[in-house]
């Protein structure tokens, strides 16, 4: 029977490497799932992981993240204004 034992000293290498490997495993698993759905896996991975960080649309907009409705714009629902809908579509 297998027994789990606590390590005397946790590995610092794996403490930093584990999250990086988890991201890569997620990318590979996601790519496989998108390929199974008949979609381009590289395009999907770029859209999910790369574009949110390195896109030209990356602008700090605190109002976008708020969950309230804005009084100054009747089309704003859940923090999305008319400007957001026109420029992010």
C-alpha positions as CSV (number, residue, x, y, z in Angstrom):
1,X,0.0,0.0,0.0
2,X,1.2,3.5,-0.8
3,X,1.9,6.0,2.0
4,X,2.2,9.7,1.6
5,X,5.0,11.3,3.7
6,X,5.7,15.0,4.1
7,X,9.0,16.1,2.6
8,X,11.5,17.5,5.1
9,X,12.3,20.4,2.8
10,X,9.9,21.5,0.0
11,X,11.5,21.9,-3.4
12,X,12.0,25.6,-4.3
13,X,12.4,24.6,-7.9
14,X,9.0,22.9,-8.1
15,X,7.4,25.8,-6.1
16,X,8.2,28.1,-9.1
17,X,7.9,25.5,-11.9
18,X,4.5,24.0,-11.0
19,X,2.4,27.0,-11.9
20,X,4.2,27.4,-15.2
21,X,3.7,23.7,-16.0
22,X,0.0,24.1,-15.0
23,X,-0.4,26.9,-17.5
24,X,1.3,24.9,-20.3
25,X,-0.8,21.8,-19.4
26,X,-4.0,24.0,-19.6
27,X,-2.9,25.3,-23.0
28,X,-2.2,21.8,-24.3
29,X,-5.5,20.4,-23.0
30,X,-7.5,23.4,-24.3
31,X,-5.8,23.0,-27.7
32,X,-6.8,19.4,-27.8
33,X,-10.4,20.2,-26.9
34,X,-10.7,22.9,-29.5
35,X,-9.1,20.7,-32.1
36,X,-11.7,18.0,-31.2
37,X,-14.4,20.6,-31.8
38,X,-13.0,21.4,-35.2
39,X,-11.6,24.8,-34.3
40,X,-8.1,26.0,-34.9
41,X,-6.3,25.3,-31.6
42,X,-3.5,27.9,-32.0
43,X,-6.0,30.6,-32.7
44,X,-8.0,29.6,-29.6
45,X,-4.9,29.6,-27.4
46,X,-3.8,32.9,-28.8
47,X,-7.3,34.4,-28.1
48,X,-7.5,33.0,-24.6
49,X,-3.9,33.5,-23.3
50,X,-2.0,36.0,-25.5
51,X,-4.6,38.6,-26.5
52,X,-5.8,39.6,-23.0
53,X,-2.2,40.4,-22.0
54,X,-0.6,41.8,-25.1
55,X,-3.5,43.2,-27.1
56,X,-3.7,46.9,-28.2
57,X,-7.0,47.0,-26.4
58,X,-5.4,46.5,-23.0
59,X,-6.5,49.7,-21.3
60,X,-7.0,50.3,-17.6
61,X,-10.7,51.0,-17.3
62,X,-11.9,50.7,-13.7
63,X,-15.6,51.3,-14.8
64,X,-15.5,48.2,-16.9
65,X,-15.0,45.9,-13.9
66,X,-17.7,47.5,-11.7
67,X,-21.0,45.6,-11.3
68,X,-23.2,48.7,-11.0
69,X,-25.3,50.4,-13.7
70,X,-24.2,53.9,-14.6
71,X,-26.7,56.7,-14.4
72,X,-24.9,58.8,-17.1
73,X,-25.4,56.2,-19.8
74,X,-28.7,54.5,-20.2
75,X,-27.2,51.6,-22.2
76,X,-24.7,50.8,-19.4
77,X,-25.5,47.5,-17.8
78,X,-23.2,45.6,-15.5
79,X,-20.5,48.2,-16.1
80,X,-20.4,47.9,-19.9
81,X,-21.1,51.3,-21.6
82,X,-22.1,52.2,-25.1
83,X,-18.5,53.1,-25.9
84,X,-17.4,49.6,-24.8
85,X,-20.0,47.9,-27.0
86,X,-19.0,50.0,-30.1
87,X,-15.2,49.7,-29.7
88,X,-14.8,46.2,-28.4
89,X,-17.1,44.5,-30.9
